[in-house]
Amino acid sequence: MTTTHSYRLINFALVITVIATLSLAVVAIILPAFGEHMLTTWHIEFASSAGSYHDVLPAGKWGIESNQGTLYIQTSGFGFAISRALTILLIGGLISYALCGLRQFMNDLQTDRPFKISTPTLLKKVATSFIALAVLLYVEVIIRFYLFMPDAFEIASFYVTHIKVSPAHGESFYIFGSFYWGLLAAGLFLLAISRAFTLGLSLQTENDEII
């Protein structure tokens, strides 16, 4: 794939990301107005292998789906809708921010002088976006649980890597947030590439001065 094709593909991805982000955020906000329930889930593991997936936890509209190991909650509240919309906007915004950086980077590669002063900064921008996105996707699971799960602070304990939930009348279980190591690795890789471009820019400047 040529640089031109990559540039066009990134442009297309950026447009799709912006449209999808805004559309999903609007849908999340208007669903409660029509009385539609929103479903959110957390994947769980029971403290013992004998744990039952048929237990329904005591608080109103939440429980454990049979044989799926998924804790769910249904709500039509505007508070949850707004938080979901904000999360969508944050995730979409970070992806768009990264795509904008990649777009400018690919545009620079199409010129006769790919090593520009702005190149390392652009790569660092993309790298930061990837790392921030990985952290956001992990932290959002925890924040969402404590904000919207009934009696969360009374029945749950936070241990950084997981949340232990101990219902008054049921088997204890754990909630594990997914950390996207690929995004972190991509971010660190781009930071290394930005350093390489910084050195390349320095060599190019020295060469220009000699000429």
N, CA and C atoms as a LAMMPS dump frame, in Angstrom:
ITEM: TIMESTEP
0
ITEM: NUMBER OF ATOMS
633
ITEM: BOX BOUNDS ff ff ff
-5.0000000000000000e+02 5.0000000000000000e+02
-5.0000000000000000e+02 5.0000000000000000e+02
-5.0000000000000000e+02 5.0000000000000000e+02
ITEM: ATOMS id mol type element x y z
1 1 1 N 0.848 -1.197 0
2 1 2 C 0 0 0
3 1 3 C 0.883 1.247 0
4 2 1 N 0.636 2.16 -0.922
5 2 2 C 1.447 3.36 -1.028
6 2 3 C 1.068 4.364 0.062
7 3 1 N 1.93 5.364 0.19
8 3 2 C 1.672 6.409 1.181
9 3 3 C 0.377 7.157 0.871
10 4 1 N 0.127 7.38 -0.422
11 4 2 C -1.102 8.082 -0.824
12 4 3 C -2.341 7.287 -0.429
13 5 1 N -2.297 5.982 -0.669
14 5 2 C -3.43 5.128 -0.305
15 5 3 C -3.638 5.127 1.209
16 6 1 N -2.543 5.066 1.95
17 6 2 C -2.637 5.082 3.409
18 6 3 C -3.241 6.398 3.9
19 7 1 N -2.839 7.484 3.276
20 7 2 C -3.35 8.801 3.644
21 7 3 C -4.858 8.875 3.412
22 8 1 N -5.306 8.363 2.261
23 8 2 C -6.737 8.37 1.96
24 8 3 C -7.511 7.459 2.909
25 9 1 N -6.924 6.318 3.241
26 9 2 C -7.579 5.388 4.163
27 9 3 C -7.742 6.009 5.536
28 10 1 N -6.719 6.728 5.994
29 10 2 C -6.791 7.395 7.295
30 10 3 C -7.854 8.493 7.267
31 11 1 N -7.93 9.221 6.172
32 11 2 C -8.979 10.242 6.035
33 11 3 C -10.367 9.623 6.134
34 12 1 N -10.541 8.503 5.449
35 12 2 C -11.826 7.814 5.478
36 12 3 C -12.145 7.333 6.89
37 13 1 N -11.144 6.759 7.566
38 13 2 C -11.335 6.278 8.937
39 13 3 C -11.681 7.427 9.876
40 14 1 N -11.076 8.577 9.665
41 14 2 C -11.347 9.743 10.508
42 14 3 C -12.79 10.211 10.349
43 15 1 N -13.263 10.282 9.103
44 15 2 C -14.643 10.704 8.843
45 15 3 C -15.622 9.721 9.479
46 16 1 N -15.383 8.429 9.292
47 16 2 C -16.265 7.399 9.848
48 16 3 C -16.278 7.459 11.373
49 17 1 N -15.103 7.677 11.962
50 17 2 C -14.997 7.743 13.422
51 17 3 C -15.798 8.916 13.983
52 18 1 N -15.667 10.078 13.36
53 18 2 C -16.387 11.264 13.835
54 18 3 C -17.896 11.068 13.713
55 19 1 N -18.336 10.557 12.561
56 19 2 C -19.769 10.333 12.358
57 19 3 C -20.309 9.307 13.346
58 20 1 N -19.588 8.195 13.502
59 20 2 C -20.038 7.132 14.409
60 20 3 C -20.065 7.612 15.858
61 21 1 N -19.057 8.382 16.25
62 21 2 C -18.982 8.879 17.629
63 21 3 C -20.162 9.79 17.95
64 22 1 N -20.413 10.755 17.083
65 22 2 C -21.512 11.684 17.323
66 22 3 C -22.865 10.975 17.283
67 23 1 N -23.023 10.046 16.339
68 23 2 C -24.295 9.324 16.214
69 23 3 C -24.567 8.477 17.447
70 24 1 N -23.57 7.729 17.907
71 24 2 C -23.755 6.869 19.067
72 24 3 C -23.999 7.676 20.336
73 25 1 N -23.331 8.824 20.456
74 25 2 C -23.537 9.671 21.626
75 25 3 C -24.966 10.212 21.663
76 26 1 N -25.467 10.643 20.506
77 26 2 C -26.844 11.15 20.423
78 26 3 C -27.841 10.045 20.753
79 27 1 N -27.619 8.851 20.202
80 27 2 C -28.515 7.714 20.467
81 27 3 C -28.537 7.39 21.956
82 28 1 N -27.361 7.416 22.593
83 28 2 C -27.289 7.109 24.023
84 28 3 C -28.105 8.097 24.854
85 29 1 N -28.112 9.347 24.455
86 29 2 C -28.823 10.371 25.222
87 29 3 C -30.337 10.301 25.011
88 30 1 N -30.768 10.006 23.77
89 30 2 C -32.206 10.053 23.485
90 30 3 C -32.944 8.769 23.85
91 31 1 N -32.224 7.661 24.075
92 31 2 C -32.914 6.411 24.405
93 31 3 C -33.831 6.532 25.618
94 32 1 N -33.372 7.14 26.734
95 32 2 C -34.271 7.263 27.895
96 32 3 C -35.536 8.069 27.607
97 33 1 N -35.45 9.009 26.677
98 33 2 C -36.619 9.826 26.349
99 33 3 C -37.739 8.987 25.755
100 34 1 N -37.382 7.86 25.167
101 34 2 C -38.378 6.958 24.581
102 34 3 C -38.67 5.764 25.501
103 35 1 N -38.174 5.843 26.735
104 35 2 C -38.424 4.779 27.687
105 35 3 C -37.649 3.506 27.399
106 36 1 N -36.618 3.604 26.559
107 36 2 C -35.822 2.422 26.219
108 36 3 C -34.767 2.174 27.296
109 37 1 N -34.587 0.919 27.65
110 37 2 C -33.572 0.56 28.632
111 37 3 C -32.206 0.436 27.963
112 38 1 N -31.187 0.825 28.704
113 38 2 C -29.82 0.621 28.251
114 38 3 C -29.215 -0.497 29.088
115 39 1 N -28.461 -1.348 28.423
116 39 2 C -27.863 -2.503 29.089
117 39 3 C -26.357 -2.307 29.178
118 40 1 N -25.814 -2.532 30.346
119 40 2 C -24.364 -2.522 30.496
120 40 3 C -23.954 -3.792 31.222
121 41 1 N -22.794 -4.305 30.889
122 41 2 C -22.374 -5.597 31.438
123 41 3 C -20.927 -5.567 31.91
124 42 1 N -20.626 -6.48 32.816
125 42 2 C -19.262 -6.724 33.273
126 42 3 C -19.041 -8.237 33.277
127 43 1 N -17.934 -8.683 32.765
128 43 2 C -17.618 -10.106 32.804
129 43 3 C -17.082 -10.455 34.19
130 44 1 N -17.559 -11.576 34.733
131 44 2 C -17.23 -11.92 36.11
132 44 3 C -16.713 -13.348 36.217
133 45 1 N -16.065 -13.61 37.344
134 45 2 C -15.644 -14.959 37.72
135 45 3 C -16.014 -15.169 39.179
136 46 1 N -16.599 -16.321 39.48
137 46 2 C -16.978 -16.606 40.857
138 46 3 C -15.763 -16.992 41.688
139 47 1 N -15.863 -16.734 42.996
140 47 2 C -14.753 -17.015 43.899
141 47 3 C -14.456 -18.506 43.957
142 48 1 N -15.455 -19.348 43.783
143 48 2 C -15.257 -20.803 43.774
144 48 3 C -15.871 -21.366 42.508
145 49 1 N -15.324 -22.476 42.061
146 49 2 C -15.808 -23.087 40.827
147 49 3 C -17.237 -23.586 40.964
148 50 1 N -17.704 -23.685 42.213
149 50 2 C -19.069 -24.165 42.446
150 50 3 C -20.089 -23.044 42.401
151 51 1 N -19.633 -21.822 42.108
152 51 2 C -20.546 -20.685 42.076
153 51 3 C -21.641 -20.87 41.043
154 52 1 N -22.819 -20.373 41.358
155 52 2 C -23.96 -20.548 40.468
156 52 3 C -24.202 -19.293 39.651
157 53 1 N -24.414 -19.445 38.364
158 53 2 C -24.727 -18.321 37.511
159 53 3 C -26.213 -17.983 37.543
160 54 1 N -26.97 -18.689 38.373
161 54 2 C -28.406 -18.467 38.411
162 54 3 C -28.823 -17.538 39.549
163 55 1 N -27.853 -17.118 40.359
164 55 2 C -28.186 -16.226 41.466
165 55 3 C -28.598 -14.857 40.941
166 56 1 N -29.693 -14.347 41.447
167 56 2 C -30.113 -12.983 41.126
168 56 3 C -29.799 -12.116 42.332
169 57 1 N -28.99 -11.11 42.142
170 57 2 C -28.56 -10.276 43.249
171 57 3 C -29.73 -9.432 43.752
172 58 1 N -29.714 -9.057 45.03
173 58 2 C -30.899 -8.51 45.672
174 58 3 C -31.395 -7.168 45.166
175 59 1 N -30.549 -6.375 44.534
176 59 2 C -30.999 -5.057 44.104
177 59 3 C -31.799 -5.167 42.81
178 60 1 N -32.877 -4.428 42.751
179 60 2 C -33.886 -4.428 41.697
180 60 3 C -33.582 -4.937 40.313
181 61 1 N -32.879 -4.147 39.482
182 61 2 C -32.829 -4.457 38.067
183 61 3 C -31.485 -5.028 37.616
184 62 1 N -30.8 -5.693 38.504
185 62 2 C -29.541 -6.268 38.06
186 62 3 C -29.39 -7.683 38.544
187 63 1 N -28.63 -8.479 37.818
188 63 2 C -28.459 -9.879 38.155
189 63 3 C -27.403 -10.507 37.272
190 64 1 N -27.259 -11.81 37.395
191 64 2 C -26.252 -12.525 36.633
192 64 3 C -26.93 -13.371 35.574
193 65 1 N -26.547 -13.208 34.326
194 65 2 C -27.159 -13.967 33.257
195 65 3 C -26.801 -15.443 33.377
196 66 1 N -27.757 -16.272 33.16
197 66 2 C -27.576 -17.71 33.277
198 66 3 C -26.488 -18.219 32.335
199 67 1 N -25.496 -18.915 32.927
200 67 2 C -24.451 -19.618 32.179
201 67 3 C -23.556 -18.72 31.316
202 68 1 N -23.575 -17.428 31.562
203 68 2 C -22.758 -16.532 30.755
204 68 3 C -21.633 -15.875 31.556
205 69 1 N -21.756 -15.856 32.872
206 69 2 C -20.741 -15.181 33.668
207 69 3 C -20.705 -13.701 33.4
208 70 1 N -21.862 -13.099 33.217
209 70 2 C -21.952 -11.679 32.908
210 70 3 C -22.883 -10.986 33.883
211 71 1 N -22.368 -10.003 34.569
212 71 2 C -23.186 -9.186 35.46
213 71 3 C -23.786 -8.069 34.625
214 72 1 N -25.089 -7.866 34.743
215 72 2 C -25.727 -6.874 33.904
216 72 3 C -26.632 -5.961 34.721
217 73 1 N -26.914 -4.807 34.168
218 73 2 C -27.861 -3.883 34.763
219 73 3 C -28.609 -3.192 33.63
220 74 1 N -29.897 -3.046 33.778
221 74 2 C -30.72 -2.343 32.806
222 74 3 C -31.272 -1.081 33.463
223 75 1 N -31.205 0.012 32.76
224 75 2 C -31.715 1.261 33.306
225 75 3 C -32.156 2.178 32.176
226 76 1 N -33.105 3.045 32.47
227 76 2 C -33.532 4.057 31.501
228 76 3 C -33.245 5.448 32.059
229 77 1 N -32.353 5.541 33.051
230 77 2 C -32.044 6.819 33.679
231 77 3 C -31.175 7.711 32.807
232 78 1 N -31.409 9.013 32.883
233 78 2 C -30.64 9.962 32.091
234 78 3 C -29.188 10.058 32.567
235 79 1 N -28.969 9.821 33.866
236 79 2 C -27.601 9.885 34.384
237 79 3 C -26.695 8.884 33.701
238 80 1 N -27.184 7.657 33.564
239 80 2 C -26.394 6.626 32.899
240 80 3 C -26.243 6.947 31.42
241 81 1 N -27.317 7.455 30.802
242 81 2 C -27.267 7.8 29.381
243 81 3 C -26.219 8.875 29.112
244 82 1 N -26.174 9.881 29.979
245 82 2 C -25.2 10.955 29.813
246 82 3 C -23.777 10.434 29.994
247 83 1 N -23.579 9.581 30.988
248 83 2 C -22.236 9.03 31.216
249 83 3 C -21.802 8.166 30.041
250 84 1 N -22.751 7.396 29.484
251 84 2 C -22.431 6.584 28.32
252 84 3 C -22.068 7.467 27.129
253 85 1 N -22.81 8.549 26.941
254 85 2 C -22.521 9.468 25.834
255 85 3 C -21.152 10.121 26.006
256 86 1 N -20.836 10.543 27.237
257 86 2 C -19.533 11.157 27.495
258 86 3 C -18.395 10.17 27.254
259 87 1 N -18.609 8.917 27.649
260 87 2 C -17.593 7.889 27.415
261 87 3 C -17.369 7.686 25.924
262 88 1 N -18.466 7.626 25.18
263 88 2 C -18.37 7.473 23.724
264 88 3 C -17.607 8.645 23.107
265 89 1 N -17.915 9.861 23.571
266 89 2 C -17.245 11.048 23.043
267 89 3 C -15.755 11.049 23.386
268 90 1 N -15.422 10.615 24.596
269 90 2 C -14.014 10.562 24.994
270 90 3 C -13.242 9.547 24.16
271 91 1 N -13.819 8.358 24.008
272 91 2 C -13.148 7.312 23.231
273 91 3 C -13.028 7.732 21.768
274 92 1 N -14.143 8.215 21.206
275 92 2 C -14.111 8.674 19.822
276 92 3 C -13.173 9.849 19.627
277 93 1 N -13.129 10.743 20.623
278 93 2 C -12.235 11.891 20.539
279 93 3 C -10.774 11.492 20.53
280 94 1 N -10.411 10.528 21.376
281 94 2 C -9.017 10.058 21.412
282 94 3 C -8.634 9.367 20.109
283 95 1 N -9.562 8.561 19.582
284 95 2 C -9.279 7.889 18.313
285 95 3 C -9.131 8.917 17.19
286 96 1 N -10.011 9.91 17.171
287 96 2 C -9.943 10.958 16.145
288 96 3 C -8.654 11.768 16.272
289 97 1 N -8.261 12.045 17.52
290 97 2 C -7.029 12.79 17.771
291 97 3 C -5.824 12.025 17.226
292 98 1 N -5.828 10.694 17.463
293 98 2 C -4.74 9.859 16.956
294 98 3 C -4.754 9.816 15.431
295 99 1 N -5.93 9.698 14.849
296 99 2 C -6.031 9.654 13.388
297 99 3 C -5.584 10.964 12.746
298 100 1 N -5.885 12.076 13.408
299 100 2 C -5.428 13.376 12.895
300 100 3 C -3.903 13.444 12.874
301 101 1 N -3.289 12.923 13.939
302 101 2 C -1.828 12.894 13.977
303 101 3 C -1.253 12.002 12.895
304 102 1 N -1.848 10.824 12.712
305 102 2 C -1.391 9.911 11.661
306 102 3 C -1.602 10.514 10.276
307 103 1 N -2.703 11.215 10.127
308 103 2 C -3.02 11.858 8.843
309 103 3 C -1.94 12.867 8.469
310 104 1 N -1.563 13.716 9.428
311 104 2 C -0.534 14.713 9.163
312 104 3 C 0.825 14.054 8.926
313 105 1 N 1.077 12.967 9.679
314 105 2 C 2.341 12.238 9.527
315 105 3 C 2.451 11.649 8.118
316 106 1 N 1.38 11.001 7.639
317 106 2 C 1.386 10.422 6.298
318 106 3 C 1.483 11.507 5.239
319 107 1 N 0.898 12.651 5.513
320 107 2 C 0.991 13.77 4.58
321 107 3 C 2.436 14.251 4.467
322 108 1 N 3.139 14.274 5.586
323 108 2 C 4.546 14.682 5.574
324 108 3 C 5.405 13.696 4.803
325 109 1 N 5.06 12.404 4.898
326 109 2 C 5.855 11.389 4.214
327 109 3 C 5.76 11.496 2.698
328 110 1 N 4.722 12.173 2.214
329 110 2 C 4.545 12.318 0.772
330 110 3 C 5.395 13.433 0.184
331 111 1 N 6.027 14.222 1.043
332 111 2 C 6.863 15.33 0.569
333 111 3 C 8.289 14.845 0.355
334 112 1 N 9.112 15.709 -0.197
335 112 2 C 10.516 15.374 -0.447
336 112 3 C 11.341 15.399 0.835
337 113 1 N 10.788 16.005 1.883
338 113 2 C 11.507 16.097 3.157
339 113 3 C 10.611 15.541 4.269
340 114 1 N 10.634 14.205 4.423
341 114 2 C 9.766 13.588 5.429
342 114 3 C 10.153 13.923 6.861
343 115 1 N 11.437 14.251 7.067
344 115 2 C 11.87 14.6 8.416
345 115 3 C 11.626 16.088 8.659
346 116 1 N 10.555 16.379 9.365
347 116 2 C 10.204 17.75 9.68
348 116 3 C 10.213 17.949 11.191
349 117 1 N 10.272 19.214 11.582
350 117 2 C 10.302 19.525 13.009
351 117 3 C 9.041 19.008 13.705
352 118 1 N 7.927 19.019 12.984
353 118 2 C 6.652 18.614 13.578
354 118 3 C 6.485 17.093 13.671
355 119 1 N 7.299 16.324 12.952
356 119 2 C 7.1 14.872 12.883
357 119 3 C 7.187 14.18 14.245
358 120 1 N 8.254 14.393 15.038
359 120 2 C 8.304 13.741 16.353
360 120 3 C 7.121 14.127 17.237
361 121 1 N 6.706 15.384 17.144
362 121 2 C 5.565 15.843 17.947
363 121 3 C 4.291 15.125 17.526
364 122 1 N 4.095 14.944 16.228
365 122 2 C 2.913 14.244 15.728
366 122 3 C 2.896 12.798 16.216
367 123 1 N 4.045 12.138 16.165
368 123 2 C 4.119 10.748 16.605
369 123 3 C 3.873 10.639 18.115
370 124 1 N 4.386 11.587 18.857
371 124 2 C 4.131 11.595 20.292
372 124 3 C 2.656 11.824 20.584
373 125 1 N 2.002 12.653 19.774
374 125 2 C 0.567 12.893 19.926
375 125 3 C -0.217 11.598 19.743
376 126 1 N 0.112 10.853 18.698
377 126 2 C -0.569 9.582 18.433
378 126 3 C -0.275 8.585 19.547
379 127 1 N 0.984 8.514 19.974
380 127 2 C 1.372 7.581 21.031
381 127 3 C 0.629 7.88 22.326
382 128 1 N 0.551 9.16 22.668
383 128 2 C -0.168 9.558 23.882
384 128 3 C -1.641 9.199 23.791
385 129 1 N -2.21 9.357 22.604
386 129 2 C -3.62 9.013 22.407
387 129 3 C -3.855 7.525 22.644
388 130 1 N -2.978 6.676 22.115
389 130 2 C -3.119 5.232 22.282
390 130 3 C -3.029 4.84 23.756
391 131 1 N -2.048 5.402 24.45
392 131 2 C -1.857 5.065 25.862
393 131 3 C -3.04 5.558 26.694
394 132 1 N -3.48 6.791 26.417
395 132 2 C -4.63 7.349 27.143
396 132 3 C -5.886 6.531 26.878
397 133 1 N -6.056 6.039 25.652
398 133 2 C -7.223 5.24 25.305
399 133 3 C -7.222 3.921 26.073
400 134 1 N -6.048 3.295 26.187
401 134 2 C -5.944 2.045 26.942
402 134 3 C -6.321 2.259 28.409
403 135 1 N -5.832 3.351 28.986
404 135 2 C -6.136 3.656 30.383
405 135 3 C -7.619 3.977 30.552
406 136 1 N -8.18 4.751 29.629
407 136 2 C -9.596 5.127 29.71
408 136 3 C -10.5 3.905 29.639
409 137 1 N -10.228 2.988 28.715
410 137 2 C -11.061 1.804 28.567
411 137 3 C -11.031 0.928 29.816
412 138 1 N -9.896 0.951 30.523
413 138 2 C -9.79 0.162 31.757
414 138 3 C -10.497 0.87 32.92
415 139 1 N -10.213 2.142 33.091
416 139 2 C -10.767 2.896 34.212
417 139 3 C -12.28 3.053 34.085
418 140 1 N -12.775 3.155 32.857
419 140 2 C -14.206 3.363 32.634
420 140 3 C -15.039 2.221 33.204
421 141 1 N -14.522 0.994 33.118
422 141 2 C -15.235 -0.168 33.658
423 141 3 C -15.434 -0.019 35.165
424 142 1 N -14.401 0.417 35.849
425 142 2 C -14.439 0.563 37.303
426 142 3 C -15.359 1.714 37.705
427 143 1 N -15.199 2.856 37.033
428 143 2 C -16.026 4.026 37.351
429 143 3 C -17.499 3.725 37.124
430 144 1 N -17.794 3.073 35.998
431 144 2 C -19.184 2.739 35.663
432 144 3 C -19.805 1.834 36.714
433 145 1 N -19.027 0.89 37.22
434 145 2 C -19.546 -0.025 38.234
435 145 3 C -19.926 0.73 39.502
436 146 1 N -19.022 1.558 39.995
437 146 2 C -19.271 2.256 41.259
438 146 3 C -20.315 3.365 41.139
439 147 1 N -20.475 3.911 39.95
440 147 2 C -21.475 4.959 39.775
441 147 3 C -22.889 4.412 39.662
442 148 1 N -23.051 3.268 39.014
443 148 2 C -24.397 2.835 38.649
444 148 3 C -24.838 1.499 39.246
445 149 1 N -23.934 0.732 39.824
446 149 2 C -24.355 -0.511 40.443
447 149 3 C -24.93 -0.214 41.83
448 150 1 N -26.153 -0.623 42.107
449 150 2 C -26.765 -0.36 43.417
450 150 3 C -25.919 -0.926 44.562
451 151 1 N -25.742 -0.121 45.614
452 151 2 C -25.008 -0.531 46.822
453 151 3 C -23.57 -0.96 46.524
454 152 1 N -22.971 -0.415 45.47
455 152 2 C -21.637 -0.851 45.062
456 152 3 C -20.6 -0.672 46.167
457 153 1 N -20.634 0.457 46.863
458 153 2 C -19.611 0.718 47.875
459 153 3 C -19.776 -0.179 49.098
460 154 1 N -20.994 -0.688 49.329
461 154 2 C -21.226 -1.561 50.473
462 154 3 C -20.832 -3.011 50.194
463 155 1 N -20.955 -3.444 48.942
464 155 2 C -20.748 -4.865 48.654
465 155 3 C -19.488 -5.141 47.843
466 156 1 N -18.773 -4.103 47.418
467 156 2 C -17.617 -4.318 46.536
468 156 3 C -16.351 -3.698 47.108
469 157 1 N -15.232 -4.343 46.832
470 157 2 C -13.911 -3.846 47.245
471 157 3 C -13.023 -3.764 46.01
472 158 1 N -12.297 -2.664 45.898
473 158 2 C -11.458 -2.421 44.722
474 158 3 C -10.024 -2.833 45.011
475 159 1 N -9.425 -3.618 44.09
476 159 2 C -8.065 -4.125 44.272
477 159 3 C -7.155 -3.798 43.08
478 160 1 N -7.402 -2.715 42.37
479 160 2 C -6.631 -2.253 41.211
480 160 3 C -6.784 -3.19 40.01
481 161 1 N -6.416 -4.455 40.177
482 161 2 C -6.521 -5.399 39.063
483 161 3 C -7.923 -5.973 38.913
484 162 1 N -8.737 -5.871 39.967
485 162 2 C -10.089 -6.428 39.914
486 162 3 C -10.95 -5.821 41.02
487 163 1 N -12.239 -6.104 40.938
488 163 2 C -13.185 -5.707 41.97
489 163 3 C -13.785 -6.977 42.56
490 164 1 N -13.767 -7.105 43.864
491 164 2 C -14.396 -8.249 44.517
492 164 3 C -15.771 -7.825 45.016
493 165 1 N -16.798 -8.553 44.581
494 165 2 C -18.175 -8.247 44.952
495 165 3 C -18.676 -9.346 45.884
496 166 1 N -19.171 -8.937 47.049
497 166 2 C -19.657 -9.899 48.048
498 166 3 C -21.107 -9.57 48.398
499 167 1 N -22.063 -10.095 47.63
500 167 2 C -23.482 -9.844 47.926
501 167 3 C -23.863 -10.434 49.276
502 168 1 N -24.857 -9.834 49.905
503 168 2 C -25.293 -10.321 51.221
504 168 3 C -25.855 -11.734 51.152
505 169 1 N -26.491 -12.079 50.051
506 169 2 C -27.134 -13.391 49.943
507 169 3 C -26.724 -14.086 48.655
508 170 1 N -25.441 -14.231 48.447
509 170 2 C -24.999 -14.887 47.223
510 170 3 C -23.508 -15.145 47.229
511 171 1 N -23.05 -15.86 46.238
512 171 2 C -21.646 -16.212 46.084
513 171 3 C -20.822 -14.983 45.71
514 172 1 N -19.649 -14.829 46.346
515 172 2 C -18.747 -13.735 45.978
516 172 3 C -18.194 -13.973 44.572
517 173 1 N -17.932 -12.885 43.865
518 173 2 C -17.356 -13.021 42.529
519 173 3 C -16.46 -11.828 42.243
520 174 1 N -15.706 -11.938 41.164
521 174 2 C -14.737 -10.908 40.799
522 174 3 C -15.065 -10.317 39.437
523 175 1 N -14.828 -9.025 39.328
524 175 2 C -14.966 -8.336 38.05
525 175 3 C -13.571 -7.918 37.592
526 176 1 N -13.203 -8.361 36.407
527 176 2 C -11.889 -8.036 35.859
528 176 3 C -12.058 -7.108 34.662
529 177 1 N -11.478 -5.931 34.786
530 177 2 C -11.503 -5.007 33.658
531 177 3 C -10.486 -5.424 32.615
532 178 1 N -10.809 -5.25 31.364
533 178 2 C -9.893 -5.612 30.28
534 178 3 C -8.931 -4.46 30.02
535 179 1 N -7.637 -4.774 30.091
536 179 2 C -6.64 -3.767 29.747
537 179 3 C -6.107 -4.085 28.358
538 180 1 N -6.158 -3.11 27.479
539 180 2 C -5.776 -3.318 26.092
540 180 3 C -4.272 -3.096 25.928
541 181 1 N -3.523 -4.175 26.163
542 181 2 C -2.072 -4.097 26.112
543 181 3 C -1.572 -3.74 24.716
544 182 1 N -2.329 -4.097 23.686
545 182 2 C -1.923 -3.766 22.322
546 182 3 C -1.838 -2.266 22.104
547 183 1 N -2.794 -1.531 22.681
548 183 2 C -2.76 -0.071 22.572
549 183 3 C -1.554 0.506 23.307
550 184 1 N -1.264 -0.063 24.483
551 184 2 C -0.098 0.408 25.246
552 184 3 C 1.186 0.127 24.476
553 185 1 N 1.295 -1.081 23.913
554 185 2 C 2.487 -1.445 23.146
555 185 3 C 2.635 -0.546 21.918
556 186 1 N 1.52 -0.268 21.251
557 186 2 C 1.561 0.607 20.075
558 186 3 C 2.01 2.01 20.461
559 187 1 N 1.513 2.494 21.608
560 187 2 C 1.909 3.815 22.075
561 187 3 C 3.398 3.894 22.379
562 188 1 N 3.92 2.876 23.069
563 188 2 C 5.343 2.856 23.401
564 188 3 C 6.202 2.719 22.145
565 189 1 N 5.709 1.927 21.191
566 189 2 C 6.438 1.762 19.93
567 189 3 C 6.527 3.088 19.181
568 190 1 N 5.428 3.821 19.143
569 190 2 C 5.43 5.111 18.454
570 190 3 C 6.307 6.136 19.164
571 191 1 N 6.385 6.037 20.493
572 191 2 C 7.299 6.921 21.221
573 191 3 C 8.742 6.643 20.814
574 192 1 N 9.059 5.351 20.627
575 192 2 C 10.404 4.988 20.181
576 192 3 C 10.65 5.495 18.755
577 193 1 N 9.639 5.362 17.89
578 193 2 C 9.771 5.849 16.516
579 193 3 C 9.949 7.367 16.493
580 194 1 N 9.238 8.059 17.393
581 194 2 C 9.377 9.518 17.434
582 194 3 C 10.803 9.915 17.811
583 195 1 N 11.405 9.103 18.688
584 195 2 C 12.799 9.357 19.049
585 195 3 C 13.716 9.153 17.853
586 196 1 N 13.425 8.123 17.057
587 196 2 C 14.219 7.858 15.866
588 196 3 C 14.094 9.014 14.87
589 197 1 N 12.879 9.539 14.734
590 197 2 C 12.677 10.669 13.838
591 197 3 C 13.394 11.915 14.357
592 198 1 N 13.472 12.068 15.663
593 198 2 C 14.201 13.204 16.234
594 198 3 C 15.674 13.13 15.855
595 199 1 N 16.236 11.918 15.944
596 199 2 C 17.637 11.733 15.551
597 199 3 C 17.809 11.949 14.048
598 200 1 N 16.841 11.447 13.258
599 200 2 C 16.906 11.641 11.812
600 200 3 C 16.837 13.105 11.441
601 201 1 N 16 13.853 12.141
602 201 2 C 15.875 15.287 11.891
603 201 3 C 17.18 16 12.22
604 202 1 N 17.827 15.557 13.301
605 202 2 C 19.098 16.161 13.69
606 202 3 C 20.165 15.912 12.625
607 203 1 N 20.217 14.677 12.117
608 203 2 C 21.188 14.342 11.068
609 203 3 C 20.893 15.12 9.791
610 204 1 N 19.621 15.273 9.465
611 204 2 C 19.237 16.014 8.264
612 204 3 C 19.643 17.476 8.384
613 205 1 N 19.463 18.05 9.576
614 205 2 C 19.845 19.444 9.803
615 205 3 C 21.347 19.622 9.662
616 206 1 N 22.106 18.682 10.243
617 206 2 C 23.567 18.759 10.134
618 206 3 C 24.023 18.648 8.68
619 207 1 N 23.355 17.756 7.928
620 207 2 C 23.696 17.571 6.527
621 207 3 C 23.406 18.84 5.721
622 208 1 N 22.276 19.484 6.027
623 208 2 C 21.926 20.73 5.331
624 208 3 C 22.946 21.827 5.625
625 209 1 N 23.407 21.864 6.876
626 209 2 C 24.39 22.895 7.246
627 209 3 C 25.719 22.664 6.542
628 210 1 N 26.071 21.372 6.397
629 210 2 C 27.345 21.067 5.719
630 210 3 C 27.287 21.458 4.236
631 211 1 N 26.097 21.144 3.627
632 211 2 C 25.926 21.493 2.218
633 211 3 C 25.898 23.008 2.022
